[in-house]
Amino acid sequence: MYDTKPGWWIARELGLRLGLERWFRWETIEEWLDRRLLSIGSSLDRMRDEGGIAVQ
């Protein structure tokens, strides 16, 4: 009943099946976010430490 996948997972799986592996080198949403944040000189851990991301 509650066996659903998040949108990021569906997009990644579709990309992998279409042969676009080089664009989907991450395995978790946290890894993807961290890579994006590194491009602007930050990180997921830094955002969490500074209160920029609510941790559940």
mmJSON file of the N, C-alpha and C atoms, coordinates in Angstrom:
{"data_MODEL":{"atom_site":{
"group_PDB":["ATOM","ATOM","ATOM","ATOM","ATOM","ATOM","ATOM","ATOM","ATOM","ATOM","ATOM","ATOM","ATOM","ATOM","ATOM","ATOM","ATOM","ATOM","ATOM","ATOM","ATOM","ATOM","ATOM","ATOM","ATOM","ATOM","ATOM","ATOM","ATOM","ATOM","ATOM","ATOM","ATOM","ATOM","ATOM","ATOM","ATOM","ATOM","ATOM","ATOM","ATOM","ATOM","ATOM","ATOM","ATOM","ATOM","ATOM","ATOM","ATOM","ATOM","ATOM","ATOM","ATOM","ATOM","ATOM","ATOM","ATOM","ATOM","ATOM","ATOM","ATOM","ATOM","ATOM","ATOM","ATOM","ATOM","ATOM","ATOM","ATOM","ATOM","ATOM","ATOM","ATOM","ATOM","ATOM","ATOM","ATOM","ATOM","ATOM","ATOM","ATOM","ATOM","ATOM","ATOM","ATOM","ATOM","ATOM","ATOM","ATOM","ATOM","ATOM","ATOM","ATOM","ATOM","ATOM","ATOM","ATOM","ATOM","ATOM","ATOM","ATOM","ATOM","ATOM","ATOM","ATOM","ATOM","ATOM","ATOM","ATOM","ATOM","ATOM","ATOM","ATOM","ATOM","ATOM","ATOM","ATOM","ATOM","ATOM","ATOM","ATOM","ATOM","ATOM","ATOM","ATOM","ATOM","ATOM","ATOM","ATOM","ATOM","ATOM","ATOM","ATOM","ATOM","ATOM","ATOM","ATOM","ATOM","ATOM","ATOM","ATOM","ATOM","ATOM","ATOM","ATOM","ATOM","ATOM","ATOM","ATOM","ATOM","ATOM","ATOM","ATOM","ATOM","ATOM","ATOM","ATOM","ATOM","ATOM","ATOM","ATOM","ATOM","ATOM","ATOM","ATOM","ATOM","ATOM","ATOM"],
"id":[1,2,3,4,5,6,7,8,9,10,11,12,13,14,15,16,17,18,19,20,21,22,23,24,25,26,27,28,29,30,31,32,33,34,35,36,37,38,39,40,41,42,43,44,45,46,47,48,49,50,51,52,53,54,55,56,57,58,59,60,61,62,63,64,65,66,67,68,69,70,71,72,73,74,75,76,77,78,79,80,81,82,83,84,85,86,87,88,89,90,91,92,93,94,95,96,97,98,99,100,101,102,103,104,105,106,107,108,109,110,111,112,113,114,115,116,117,118,119,120,121,122,123,124,125,126,127,128,129,130,131,132,133,134,135,136,137,138,139,140,141,142,143,144,145,146,147,148,149,150,151,152,153,154,155,156,157,158,159,160,161,162,163,164,165,166,167,168],
"type_symbol":["N","C","C","N","C","C","N","C","C","N","C","C","N","C","C","N","C","C","N","C","C","N","C","C","N","C","C","N","C","C","N","C","C","N","C","C","N","C","C","N","C","C","N","C","C","N","C","C","N","C","C","N","C","C","N","C","C","N","C","C","N","C","C","N","C","C","N","C","C","N","C","C","N","C","C","N","C","C","N","C","C","N","C","C","N","C","C","N","C","C","N","C","C","N","C","C","N","C","C","N","C","C","N","C","C","N","C","C","N","C","C","N","C","C","N","C","C","N","C","C","N","C","C","N","C","C","N","C","C","N","C","C","N","C","C","N","C","C","N","C","C","N","C","C","N","C","C","N","C","C","N","C","C","N","C","C","N","C","C","N","C","C","N","C","C","N","C","C"],
"label_atom_id":["N","CA","C","N","CA","C","N","CA","C","N","CA","C","N","CA","C","N","CA","C","N","CA","C","N","CA","C","N","CA","C","N","CA","C","N","CA","C","N","CA","C","N","CA","C","N","CA","C","N","CA","C","N","CA","C","N","CA","C","N","CA","C","N","CA","C","N","CA","C","N","CA","C","N","CA","C","N","CA","C","N","CA","C","N","CA","C","N","CA","C","N","CA","C","N","CA","C","N","CA","C","N","CA","C","N","CA","C","N","CA","C","N","CA","C","N","CA","C","N","CA","C","N","CA","C","N","CA","C","N","CA","C","N","CA","C","N","CA","C","N","CA","C","N","CA","C","N","CA","C","N","CA","C","N","CA","C","N","CA","C","N","CA","C","N","CA","C","N","CA","C","N","CA","C","N","CA","C","N","CA","C","N","CA","C","N","CA","C","N","CA","C","N","CA","C"],
"label_alt_id":[null,null,null,null,null,null,null,null,null,null,null,null,null,null,null,null,null,null,null,null,null,null,null,null,null,null,null,null,null,null,null,null,null,null,null,null,null,null,null,null,null,null,null,null,null,null,null,null,null,null,null,null,null,null,null,null,null,null,null,null,null,null,null,null,null,null,null,null,null,null,null,null,null,null,null,null,null,null,null,null,null,null,null,null,null,null,null,null,null,null,null,null,null,null,null,null,null,null,null,null,null,null,null,null,null,null,null,null,null,null,null,null,null,null,null,null,null,null,null,null,null,null,null,null,null,null,null,null,null,null,null,null,null,null,null,null,null,null,null,null,null,null,null,null,null,null,null,null,null,null,null,null,null,null,null,null,null,null,null,null,null,null,null,null,null,null,null,null],
"label_comp_id":["MET","MET","MET","TYR","TYR","TYR","ASP","ASP","ASP","THR","THR","THR","LYS","LYS","LYS","PRO","PRO","PRO","GLY","GLY","GLY","TRP","TRP","TRP","TRP","TRP","TRP","ILE","ILE","ILE","ALA","ALA","ALA","ARG","ARG","ARG","GLU","GLU","GLU","LEU","LEU","LEU","GLY","GLY","GLY","LEU","LEU","LEU","ARG","ARG","ARG","LEU","LEU","LEU","GLY","GLY","GLY","LEU","LEU","LEU","GLU","GLU","GLU","ARG","ARG","ARG","TRP","TRP","TRP","PHE","PHE","PHE","ARG","ARG","ARG","TRP","TRP","TRP","GLU","GLU","GLU","THR","THR","THR","ILE","ILE","ILE","GLU","GLU","GLU","GLU","GLU","GLU","TRP","TRP","TRP","LEU","LEU","LEU","ASP","ASP","ASP","ARG","ARG","ARG","ARG","ARG","ARG","LEU","LEU","LEU","LEU","LEU","LEU","SER","SER","SER","ILE","ILE","ILE","GLY","GLY","GLY","SER","SER","SER","SER","SER","SER","LEU","LEU","LEU","ASP","ASP","ASP","ARG","ARG","ARG","MET","MET","MET","ARG","ARG","ARG","ASP","ASP","ASP","GLU","GLU","GLU","GLY","GLY","GLY","GLY","GLY","GLY","ILE","ILE","ILE","ALA","ALA","ALA","VAL","VAL","VAL","GLN","GLN","GLN"],
"label_asym_id":["A","A","A","A","A","A","A","A","A","A","A","A","A","A","A","A","A","A","A","A","A","A","A","A","A","A","A","A","A","A","A","A","A","A","A","A","A","A","A","A","A","A","A","A","A","A","A","A","A","A","A","A","A","A","A","A","A","A","A","A","A","A","A","A","A","A","A","A","A","A","A","A","A","A","A","A","A","A","A","A","A","A","A","A","A","A","A","A","A","A","A","A","A","A","A","A","A","A","A","A","A","A","A","A","A","A","A","A","A","A","A","A","A","A","A","A","A","A","A","A","A","A","A","A","A","A","A","A","A","A","A","A","A","A","A","A","A","A","A","A","A","A","A","A","A","A","A","A","A","A","A","A","A","A","A","A","A","A","A","A","A","A","A","A","A","A","A","A"],
"label_entity_id":["1","1","1","1","1","1","1","1","1","1","1","1","1","1","1","1","1","1","1","1","1","1","1","1","1","1","1","1","1","1","1","1","1","1","1","1","1","1","1","1","1","1","1","1","1","1","1","1","1","1","1","1","1","1","1","1","1","1","1","1","1","1","1","1","1","1","1","1","1","1","1","1","1","1","1","1","1","1","1","1","1","1","1","1","1","1","1","1","1","1","1","1","1","1","1","1","1","1","1","1","1","1","1","1","1","1","1","1","1","1","1","1","1","1","1","1","1","1","1","1","1","1","1","1","1","1","1","1","1","1","1","1","1","1","1","1","1","1","1","1","1","1","1","1","1","1","1","1","1","1","1","1","1","1","1","1","1","1","1","1","1","1","1","1","1","1","1","1"],
"label_seq_id":[1,1,1,2,2,2,3,3,3,4,4,4,5,5,5,6,6,6,7,7,7,8,8,8,9,9,9,10,10,10,11,11,11,12,12,12,13,13,13,14,14,14,15,15,15,16,16,16,17,17,17,18,18,18,19,19,19,20,20,20,21,21,21,22,22,22,23,23,23,24,24,24,25,25,25,26,26,26,27,27,27,28,28,28,29,29,29,30,30,30,31,31,31,32,32,32,33,33,33,34,34,34,35,35,35,36,36,36,37,37,37,38,38,38,39,39,39,40,40,40,41,41,41,42,42,42,43,43,43,44,44,44,45,45,45,46,46,46,47,47,47,48,48,48,49,49,49,50,50,50,51,51,51,52,52,52,53,53,53,54,54,54,55,55,55,56,56,56],
"pdbx_PDB_ins_code":[null,null,null,null,null,null,null,null,null,null,null,null,null,null,null,null,null,null,null,null,null,null,null,null,null,null,null,null,null,null,null,null,null,null,null,null,null,null,null,null,null,null,null,null,null,null,null,null,null,null,null,null,null,null,null,null,null,null,null,null,null,null,null,null,null,null,null,null,null,null,null,null,null,null,null,null,null,null,null,null,null,null,null,null,null,null,null,null,null,null,null,null,null,null,null,null,null,null,null,null,null,null,null,null,null,null,null,null,null,null,null,null,null,null,null,null,null,null,null,null,null,null,null,null,null,null,null,null,null,null,null,null,null,null,null,null,null,null,null,null,null,null,null,null,null,null,null,null,null,null,null,null,null,null,null,null,null,null,null,null,null,null,null,null,null,null,null,null],
"Cartn_x":[0.81,0.0,0.861,1.945,2.801,4.138,4.131,5.349,5.515,5.819,6.011,7.456,7.889,9.249,9.176,10.17,10.184,10.529,10.166,10.396,11.843,12.787,14.204,14.653,14.128,14.493,13.981,12.751,12.161,12.96,13.323,14.104,15.465,16.115,17.431,17.331,16.384,16.218,15.918,15.088,14.777,16.035,16.794,18.035,19.027,19.161,20.069,19.628,18.352,17.832,17.923,18.023,18.18,19.65,20.54,21.965,22.619,22.048,22.571,23.296,24.051,24.709,25.589,26.258,27.186,26.477,25.188,24.416,23.778,23.855,23.217,24.219,25.317,26.381,26.1,25.019,24.654,23.647,23.605,22.687,21.609,21.838,20.843,20.583,19.464,19.145,20.15,20.656,21.65,22.945,23.349,24.562,24.385,23.229,22.952,22.973,22.306,22.287,23.698,24.489,25.849,26.675,26.553,27.276,26.849,25.57,25.065,25.585,25.571,26.042,27.55,28.304,29.752,30.075,29.22,29.469,29.371,28.765,28.689,29.484,30.363,31.244,30.627,29.606,28.969,28.889,28.181,27.974,26.691,26.207,24.994,25.217,26.375,26.682,26.728,27.338,27.407,26.008,25.166,23.796,23.044,23.228,22.58,23.102,24.438,25.053,24.602,24.38,24.0,22.491,21.738,20.283,19.588,20.295,19.695,18.815,18.931,18.126,17.57,16.279,15.647,15.898,16.44,16.732,15.578,15.075,13.948,14.433],
"Cartn_y":[-1.194,0.0,1.269,1.257,2.443,2.205,1.451,1.112,2.022,3.288,4.245,4.73,5.193,5.717,7.226,7.962,9.418,9.794,10.998,11.48,11.43,11.783,11.768,10.36,9.354,7.961,7.524,7.904,7.557,8.201,9.479,10.176,9.519,9.149,8.507,7.157,6.344,5.025,5.138,6.07,6.286,6.702,7.628,8.061,6.921,6.08,4.943,3.982,3.727,2.795,3.357,4.665,5.304,5.469,4.949,5.021,6.34,7.073,8.385,8.331,7.253,7.035,8.196,8.845,9.916,11.1,11.239,12.328,11.932,10.653,10.156,9.355,9.988,9.305,9.22,9.764,9.754,8.627,8.139,7.054,7.475,8.564,9.041,10.522,11.001,12.423,13.278,12.757,13.495,13.667,12.621,12.699,13.717,13.732,14.696,16.122,16.336,17.665,18.122,17.217,17.574,17.981,17.259,17.625,18.998,19.282,20.584,21.696,21.464,22.477,22.702,21.639,21.792,22.727,22.761,23.634,25.117,25.428,26.821,27.042,26.074,26.23,25.886,25.083,24.681,23.158,22.621,21.178,20.915,19.725,19.351,19.393,18.919,18.968,20.406,21.28,22.691,23.3,23.008,23.524,23.02,21.745,21.186,21.855,21.999,22.603,24.041,24.768,26.175,26.38,25.296,25.41,25.686,25.496,25.751,24.63,23.463,22.302,21.685,21.468,20.811,19.313,18.733,17.3,16.58,15.58,14.813,13.576],
"Cartn_z":[0.0,0.0,0.0,0.778,0.86,0.169,-0.892,-1.613,-2.821,-2.561,-3.651,-3.662,-4.789,-4.938,-5.14,-4.603,-4.791,-6.231,-6.608,-7.964,-8.396,-7.499,-7.856,-8.208,-7.502,-7.756,-9.127,-9.445,-10.738,-11.87,-11.717,-12.745,-12.934,-11.828,-11.912,-12.606,-12.212,-12.828,-14.32,-14.689,-16.101,-16.87,-16.298,-16.927,-17.101,-16.078,-16.169,-17.261,-17.339,-18.349,-19.764,-19.877,-21.184,-21.574,-20.727,-21.035,-20.676,-19.748,-19.359,-18.013,-17.788,-16.499,-16.06,-17.011,-16.625,-15.987,-16.19,-15.599,-14.274,-13.925,-12.705,-11.881,-11.511,-10.769,-9.27,-8.828,-7.414,-7.17,-5.922,-5.58,-4.591,-3.888,-2.921,-3.168,-2.68,-2.837,-2.063,-0.938,-0.162,-0.95,-1.658,-2.473,-3.603,-4.234,-5.302,-4.75,-3.613,-3.005,-2.643,-2.079,-1.69,-2.907,-4.002,-5.232,-5.74,-5.708,-6.159,-5.248,-3.943,-2.998,-3.111,-3.396,-3.566,-4.725,-5.73,-6.881,-6.521,-5.377,-4.923,-3.636,-3.323,-2.176,-0.837,-0.826,0.425,0.462,1.441,1.53,2.308,2.197,2.905,4.418,4.861,6.296,6.803,6.033,6.435,6.532,5.551,5.573,6.807,7.132,8.325,9.59,9.676,10.861,11.082,9.994,10.098,10.114,10.18,10.267,8.951,7.836,6.528,6.03,6.661,6.283,7.551,7.566,8.709,8.612,9.668,9.695,10.364,9.666,10.226,10.908],
"occupancy":[1.0,1.0,1.0,1.0,1.0,1.0,1.0,1.0,1.0,1.0,1.0,1.0,1.0,1.0,1.0,1.0,1.0,1.0,1.0,1.0,1.0,1.0,1.0,1.0,1.0,1.0,1.0,1.0,1.0,1.0,1.0,1.0,1.0,1.0,1.0,1.0,1.0,1.0,1.0,1.0,1.0,1.0,1.0,1.0,1.0,1.0,1.0,1.0,1.0,1.0,1.0,1.0,1.0,1.0,1.0,1.0,1.0,1.0,1.0,1.0,1.0,1.0,1.0,1.0,1.0,1.0,1.0,1.0,1.0,1.0,1.0,1.0,1.0,1.0,1.0,1.0,1.0,1.0,1.0,1.0,1.0,1.0,1.0,1.0,1.0,1.0,1.0,1.0,1.0,1.0,1.0,1.0,1.0,1.0,1.0,1.0,1.0,1.0,1.0,1.0,1.0,1.0,1.0,1.0,1.0,1.0,1.0,1.0,1.0,1.0,1.0,1.0,1.0,1.0,1.0,1.0,1.0,1.0,1.0,1.0,1.0,1.0,1.0,1.0,1.0,1.0,1.0,1.0,1.0,1.0,1.0,1.0,1.0,1.0,1.0,1.0,1.0,1.0,1.0,1.0,1.0,1.0,1.0,1.0,1.0,1.0,1.0,1.0,1.0,1.0,1.0,1.0,1.0,1.0,1.0,1.0,1.0,1.0,1.0,1.0,1.0,1.0,1.0,1.0,1.0,1.0,1.0,1.0],
"B_iso_or_equiv":[0.0,0.0,0.0,0.0,0.0,0.0,0.0,0.0,0.0,0.0,0.0,0.0,0.0,0.0,0.0,0.0,0.0,0.0,0.0,0.0,0.0,0.0,0.0,0.0,0.0,0.0,0.0,0.0,0.0,0.0,0.0,0.0,0.0,0.0,0.0,0.0,0.0,0.0,0.0,0.0,0.0,0.0,0.0,0.0,0.0,0.0,0.0,0.0,0.0,0.0,0.0,0.0,0.0,0.0,0.0,0.0,0.0,0.0,0.0,0.0,0.0,0.0,0.0,0.0,0.0,0.0,0.0,0.0,0.0,0.0,0.0,0.0,0.0,0.0,0.0,0.0,0.0,0.0,0.0,0.0,0.0,0.0,0.0,0.0,0.0,0.0,0.0,0.0,0.0,0.0,0.0,0.0,0.0,0.0,0.0,0.0,0.0,0.0,0.0,0.0,0.0,0.0,0.0,0.0,0.0,0.0,0.0,0.0,0.0,0.0,0.0,0.0,0.0,0.0,0.0,0.0,0.0,0.0,0.0,0.0,0.0,0.0,0.0,0.0,0.0,0.0,0.0,0.0,0.0,0.0,0.0,0.0,0.0,0.0,0.0,0.0,0.0,0.0,0.0,0.0,0.0,0.0,0.0,0.0,0.0,0.0,0.0,0.0,0.0,0.0,0.0,0.0,0.0,0.0,0.0,0.0,0.0,0.0,0.0,0.0,0.0,0.0,0.0,0.0,0.0,0.0,0.0,0.0],
"pdbx_formal_charge":[null,null,null,null,null,null,null,null,null,null,null,null,null,null,null,null,null,null,null,null,null,null,null,null,null,null,null,null,null,null,null,null,null,null,null,null,null,null,null,null,null,null,null,null,null,null,null,null,null,null,null,null,null,null,null,null,null,null,null,null,null,null,null,null,null,null,null,null,null,null,null,null,null,null,null,null,null,null,null,null,null,null,null,null,null,null,null,null,null,null,null,null,null,null,null,null,null,null,null,null,null,null,null,null,null,null,null,null,null,null,null,null,null,null,null,null,null,null,null,null,null,null,null,null,null,null,null,null,null,null,null,null,null,null,null,null,null,null,null,null,null,null,null,null,null,null,null,null,null,null,null,null,null,null,null,null,null,null,null,null,null,null,null,null,null,null,null,null],
"auth_seq_id":[1,1,1,2,2,2,3,3,3,4,4,4,5,5,5,6,6,6,7,7,7,8,8,8,9,9,9,10,10,10,11,11,11,12,12,12,13,13,13,14,14,14,15,15,15,16,16,16,17,17,17,18,18,18,19,19,19,20,20,20,21,21,21,22,22,22,23,23,23,24,24,24,25,25,25,26,26,26,27,27,27,28,28,28,29,29,29,30,30,30,31,31,31,32,32,32,33,33,33,34,34,34,35,35,35,36,36,36,37,37,37,38,38,38,39,39,39,40,40,40,41,41,41,42,42,42,43,43,43,44,44,44,45,45,45,46,46,46,47,47,47,48,48,48,49,49,49,50,50,50,51,51,51,52,52,52,53,53,53,54,54,54,55,55,55,56,56,56],
"auth_comp_id":["MET","MET","MET","TYR","TYR","TYR","ASP","ASP","ASP","THR","THR","THR","LYS","LYS","LYS","PRO","PRO","PRO","GLY","GLY","GLY","TRP","TRP","TRP","TRP","TRP","TRP","ILE","ILE","ILE","ALA","ALA","ALA","ARG","ARG","ARG","GLU","GLU","GLU","LEU","LEU","LEU","GLY","GLY","GLY","LEU","LEU","LEU","ARG","ARG","ARG","LEU","LEU","LEU","GLY","GLY","GLY","LEU","LEU","LEU","GLU","GLU","GLU","ARG","ARG","ARG","TRP","TRP","TRP","PHE","PHE","PHE","ARG","ARG","ARG","TRP","TRP","TRP","GLU","GLU","GLU","THR","THR","THR","ILE","ILE","ILE","GLU","GLU","GLU","GLU","GLU","GLU","TRP","TRP","TRP","LEU","LEU","LEU","ASP","ASP","ASP","ARG","ARG","ARG","ARG","ARG","ARG","LEU","LEU","LEU","LEU","LEU","LEU","SER","SER","SER","ILE","ILE","ILE","GLY","GLY","GLY","SER","SER","SER","SER","SER","SER","LEU","LEU","LEU","ASP","ASP","ASP","ARG","ARG","ARG","MET","MET","MET","ARG","ARG","ARG","ASP","ASP","ASP","GLU","GLU","GLU","GLY","GLY","GLY","GLY","GLY","GLY","ILE","ILE","ILE","ALA","ALA","ALA","VAL","VAL","VAL","GLN","GLN","GLN"],
"auth_asym_id":["A","A","A","A","A","A","A","A","A","A","A","A","A","A","A","A","A","A","A","A","A","A","A","A","A","A","A","A","A","A","A","A","A","A","A","A","A","A","A","A","A","A","A","A","A","A","A","A","A","A","A","A","A","A","A","A","A","A","A","A","A","A","A","A","A","A","A","A","A","A","A","A","A","A","A","A","A","A","A","A","A","A","A","A","A","A","A","A","A","A","A","A","A","A","A","A","A","A","A","A","A","A","A","A","A","A","A","A","A","A","A","A","A","A","A","A","A","A","A","A","A","A","A","A","A","A","A","A","A","A","A","A","A","A","A","A","A","A","A","A","A","A","A","A","A","A","A","A","A","A","A","A","A","A","A","A","A","A","A","A","A","A","A","A","A","A","A","A"],
"auth_atom_id":["N","CA","C","N","CA","C","N","CA","C","N","CA","C","N","CA","C","N","CA","C","N","CA","C","N","CA","C","N","CA","C","N","CA","C","N","CA","C","N","CA","C","N","CA","C","N","CA","C","N","CA","C","N","CA","C","N","CA","C","N","CA","C","N","CA","C","N","CA","C","N","CA","C","N","CA","C","N","CA","C","N","CA","C","N","CA","C","N","CA","C","N","CA","C","N","CA","C","N","CA","C","N","CA","C","N","CA","C","N","CA","C","N","CA","C","N","CA","C","N","CA","C","N","CA","C","N","CA","C","N","CA","C","N","CA","C","N","CA","C","N","CA","C","N","CA","C","N","CA","C","N","CA","C","N","CA","C","N","CA","C","N","CA","C","N","CA","C","N","CA","C","N","CA","C","N","CA","C","N","CA","C","N","CA","C","N","CA","C","N","CA","C","N","CA","C"],
"pdbx_PDB_model_num":[1,1,1,1,1,1,1,1,1,1,1,1,1,1,1,1,1,1,1,1,1,1,1,1,1,1,1,1,1,1,1,1,1,1,1,1,1,1,1,1,1,1,1,1,1,1,1,1,1,1,1,1,1,1,1,1,1,1,1,1,1,1,1,1,1,1,1,1,1,1,1,1,1,1,1,1,1,1,1,1,1,1,1,1,1,1,1,1,1,1,1,1,1,1,1,1,1,1,1,1,1,1,1,1,1,1,1,1,1,1,1,1,1,1,1,1,1,1,1,1,1,1,1,1,1,1,1,1,1,1,1,1,1,1,1,1,1,1,1,1,1,1,1,1,1,1,1,1,1,1,1,1,1,1,1,1,1,1,1,1,1,1,1,1,1,1,1,1]
}}}
